Amino acid sequence: MALPRPTWAVPALLAAFLAVGLVGAHNYLENFLQYRGFAPPREPAYVSVPGTLQRLTIPSPALGGRKQEVYVYLPSGYAEHPARRYPVMYLLHGFPGRPLAFVQTVQMGVVDDSLTALHRGQPMILVLPFGSTGTFTDKEWVNGVGPGNGWATFVSHDVVNAIDARYRTIRSRQGRAIAGLSEGGYGAIDIALHHPHEFSVVESWSGYERPDKIHSVFGPQLQLQAQNDPRLLLPRVASTLRRLHTYFWFYSGSSDPLRKQNVAFAAQLQHARVAHDYFDVRGGHNWALWRDEARAAYLTAASRLANA
């Protein structure tokens, strides 16, 4: 005979069901927003040995000791050439977003493998940090207010040091590029301006330069906003960027509302005599555009980074 169910069991089971349902709905929405309309990544037939994707958790002092998720894509041939060192391209996701979008939607791993197989670009290690505490939590890739919110330092110091210690990298700024799409493009520029000795190539794919007015990030009075405004930072570090030969590469969709900001920033770089290339691409602000430009972005970094 079945025992009677405790009176608390039905509410508890209902709560558990709802929790699982909410998690499932969240995951479905996240995947739908990021990957709709795109086929899964597929290597070309001429790629005999694809690269490998690894997942790390890196303890970050800048984040108050939090262990943060980071993905690393090792290029084809990494294990077979134990004496070789590789340049590194750091890729910052947008908001909302997660790092695997660079592999699953933009297909940077396929780009890495195919260009390496065709001998068109040197192989690079791709590093994809997760720049938030949740897909729909905005951190802007900056050192925000409050303890444990040093997201820029997390990338420029904690992740860079961990990657250099674990993998066969070219351990200098000449071997590092930082890039990002949308908010990640803003983050790449902001981090590079704060840390000019860490990265020699800076890419922004449909990014922006005027930081959003987010009080949870920049403070109740937006007191940290000016400190993270590339338009204000550039004049202060322009001479350093010229001396170090830092190169900026960025683009906007022709109908992107953020385009005007990038055109103005290109003019500012020109006035400051900082090496750069800016161009418009037909389209808006979307995954199709970033996917179409992925090869150019990869080749730009690969051609300018040191080759071991």
C-alpha positions in Angstrom: 0.0 0.0 0.0 1.4 3.4 -0.9 2.2 5.7 2.0 0.3 9.0 2.2 2.4 11.9 0.7 3.5 14.5 3.3 1.5 17.7 3.1 4.6 19.7 2.2 5.5 17.5 -0.7 3.1 18.9 -3.3 4.2 22.5 -2.9 7.9 21.4 -2.8 7.5 19.4 -6.0 5.7 22.3 -7.6 8.4 24.7 -6.7 11.1 22.3 -8.0 9.2 21.9 -11.2 8.8 25.6 -11.7 12.5 26.1 -10.9 13.5 23.6 -13.5 11.1 25.2 -15.9 12.6 28.6 -15.4 16.1 27.3 -15.9 15.0 25.5 -19.0 13.2 28.6 -20.3 16.3 30.8 -19.6 18.6 28.4 -21.4 16.2 28.1 -24.4 15.9 31.9 -24.6 19.7 32.3 -24.3 20.4 29.8 -27.1 17.6 31.2 -29.3 18.8 34.7 -29.1 22.4 33.8 -29.8 22.3 30.9 -32.3 19.0 31.2 -34.2 19.3 30.7 -37.9 22.9 29.4 -37.8 24.0 25.8 -38.6 26.3 24.1 -36.1 30.0 24.7 -36.8 31.4 22.3 -39.4 35.1 22.0 -40.4 35.9 22.1 -44.1 37.0 18.8 -45.6 40.6 20.0 -46.0 41.0 20.4 -42.3 42.5 17.1 -41.2 43.2 17.9 -37.6 40.9 20.4 -36.0 41.8 22.4 -32.9 40.6 21.6 -29.4 38.4 23.5 -27.1 39.1 23.5 -23.3 37.2 24.9 -20.4 39.0 26.4 -17.4 38.0 28.1 -14.2 40.4 30.8 -13.2 40.6 32.1 -9.7 40.5 35.9 -9.9 41.8 38.2 -7.2 40.2 41.1 -9.2 36.8 39.4 -8.7 37.3 38.8 -5.0 38.6 35.3 -5.5 35.7 34.2 -7.7 36.5 31.3 -10.0 35.5 32.5 -13.4 34.8 30.4 -16.5 37.2 30.8 -19.5 37.3 28.8 -22.7 40.5 28.3 -24.7 40.7 27.1 -28.3 44.1 25.5 -29.1 44.9 25.6 -32.8 45.5 22.6 -35.0 49.0 21.2 -34.4 49.4 22.6 -30.9 50.1 19.1 -29.3 52.2 18.0 -32.2 54.6 20.9 -32.0 55.7 21.1 -28.3 58.5 23.6 -28.9 56.4 26.1 -30.7 54.9 29.2 -29.0 51.7 30.9 -30.2 50.2 34.4 -30.3 47.0 34.8 -28.4 43.7 36.5 -29.4 41.4 37.4 -26.5 37.8 37.6 -27.5 35.2 39.5 -25.4 31.5 38.7 -25.8 28.7 41.2 -25.9 25.6 41.7 -23.8 23.6 39.6 -23.3 26.1 36.9 -24.2 28.5 34.1 -23.3 31.9 33.2 -24.6 31.0 30.1 -26.6 29.1 32.3 -29.1 32.5 33.0 -30.6 32.9 29.2 -31.4 29.3 28.2 -32.0 28.0 31.2 -34.0 30.9 33.3 -35.2 32.8 30.0 -35.7 36.2 31.4 -34.8 37.5 27.9 -34.2 36.6 26.9 -37.8 38.2 30.1 -39.0 41.4 29.3 -37.0 41.6 25.7 -38.4 40.7 26.5 -42.0 43.2 29.4 -42.4 45.9 27.4 -40.7 45.3 24.5 -43.0 45.4 26.8 -46.0 48.6 28.4 -44.7 46.9 31.8 -45.0 47.4 32.9 -41.4 49.5 31.8 -38.5 47.8 29.7 -35.9 46.7 31.5 -32.8 45.4 30.5 -29.4 41.9 31.9 -28.9 40.9 32.9 -25.3 37.2 33.4 -24.5 36.6 34.7 -21.0 33.1 35.0 -19.4 32.8 38.6 -18.4 29.9 38.5 -16.0 28.1 36.6 -13.3 25.2 35.6 -15.7 24.2 35.9 -19.3 21.8 38.7 -18.6 23.9 40.5 -16.0 25.7 43.6 -17.4 29.3 44.3 -16.2 30.6 46.3 -19.3 34.1 44.7 -19.0 35.1 47.5 -16.6 36.4 47.8 -13.0 33.0 48.7 -11.6 31.9 49.9 -8.2 32.0 47.7 -5.1 34.4 44.9 -4.2 35.0 42.0 -6.5 34.0 43.8 -9.7 37.3 44.3 -11.3 36.4 42.9 -14.7 39.0 44.8 -16.7 41.7 43.7 -14.4 40.3 40.2 -14.5 41.0 40.1 -18.3 44.2 42.2 -18.5 46.0 40.6 -15.5 44.3 37.5 -14.1 43.4 35.8 -17.4 46.5 36.9 -19.2 48.8 35.6 -16.5 46.9 32.3 -16.2 47.0 31.7 -19.9 50.7 32.5 -20.1 51.5 30.2 -17.2 49.4 27.3 -18.6 50.0 27.4 -22.4 52.9 28.0 -24.8 52.2 31.6 -25.6 54.3 34.5 -26.8 54.5 36.2 -23.5 54.6 39.8 -24.5 52.3 42.5 -25.9 53.7 41.7 -29.4 52.0 38.3 -29.1 48.6 39.5 -27.8 45.4 40.9 -29.5 42.2 41.8 -27.8 38.9 41.9 -29.6 35.2 42.0 -28.9 31.8 42.3 -30.5 29.2 44.9 -29.5 29.8 45.6 -25.8 32.9 43.4 -26.0 34.2 45.8 -28.6 33.8 48.7 -26.1 35.5 46.5 -23.5 38.4 45.7 -25.8 39.1 49.4 -26.5 38.6 50.4 -22.9 40.9 47.7 -21.5 43.6 48.4 -24.2 43.6 52.1 -23.3 43.9 51.4 -19.6 46.6 48.7 -20.2 48.6 49.7 -23.3 51.5 47.5 -22.4 49.4 44.3 -22.6 48.0 44.3 -26.1 49.5 45.3 -29.5 46.3 44.8 -31.6 42.9 46.0 -30.6 39.7 45.1 -32.5 36.2 46.3 -32.0 33.4 44.6 -34.0 30.3 46.9 -34.0 31.4 48.3 -30.6 31.0 51.7 -29.1 32.9 54.4 -27.3 30.3 56.2 -25.2 29.7 54.0 -22.1 26.1 53.4 -21.1 24.7 55.0 -18.0 24.5 51.9 -15.8 24.5 52.9 -12.1 25.2 49.3 -11.0 28.4 49.4 -12.9 29.6 53.0 -12.8 28.2 54.1 -9.4 25.1 55.9 -8.1 26.4 59.2 -9.5 28.1 57.5 -12.5 31.4 58.5 -10.9 33.3 55.9 -12.8 31.9 56.6 -16.2 34.4 59.2 -17.2 37.3 56.9 -16.2 36.0 54.3 -18.7 35.2 56.6 -21.6 37.6 55.8 -24.5 37.0 59.3 -26.0 38.4 60.8 -22.8 41.1 58.2 -22.3 42.7 58.4 -25.8 44.3 61.8 -25.4 46.0 60.7 -22.2 47.6 57.6 -23.7 48.0 58.6 -27.3 51.8 59.2 -27.0 52.2 55.7 -25.4 50.1 54.1 -28.2 52.3 55.8 -30.9 55.5 54.7 -29.2 54.3 51.1 -28.8 52.9 51.0 -32.3 49.5 49.8 -31.0 47.1 49.2 -33.9 43.3 49.6 -33.8 41.0 47.8 -36.3 37.3 48.3 -36.1 34.1 48.4 -38.1 30.3 49.1 -38.0 27.3 48.0 -40.0 26.2 50.7 -42.3 22.8 50.9 -40.6 24.1 50.3 -37.1 22.9 53.1 -34.7 26.4 52.9 -33.1 28.1 53.8 -36.4 28.4 57.5 -35.7 30.3 56.9 -32.5 32.9 54.8 -34.4 33.3 57.3 -37.2 34.0 60.0 -34.6 36.5 57.7 -32.8 38.3 57.0 -36.0 38.6 60.7 -36.6 40.0 61.0 -33.0 42.5 58.3 -33.7 43.5 60.0 -36.9 44.0 63.4 -35.1 46.1 61.6 -32.4 48.2 59.9 -35.1 47.5 56.4 -33.7 47.6 53.6 -36.2 44.2 52.3 -37.1 41.8 51.2 -39.8 38.0 51.8 -39.6 35.5 50.7 -42.2 31.8 50.3 -42.8 30.2 46.9 -43.6 26.8 46.6 -45.3 24.4 45.6 -42.6 23.2 46.3 -39.1 24.2 45.0 -35.7 23.9 41.3 -35.8 25.6 37.8 -35.8 25.5 37.5 -39.5 27.7 40.5 -39.9 30.2 39.4 -37.2 30.4 35.9 -38.7 31.0 37.3 -42.2 33.9 39.5 -40.9 35.4 36.8 -38.7 38.1 35.8 -41.2 39.2 39.3 -41.8 39.3 39.9 -38.0 41.5 36.8 -37.6 43.8 37.6 -40.4 44.3 41.1 -39.2 45.4 40.0 -35.8 47.5 37.1 -37.1 49.4 39.3 -39.6 50.4 41.8 -37.0 51.2 39.6 -34.0 54.7 38.2 -33.4 55.3 34.8 -34.9 57.4 32.4 -32.9 
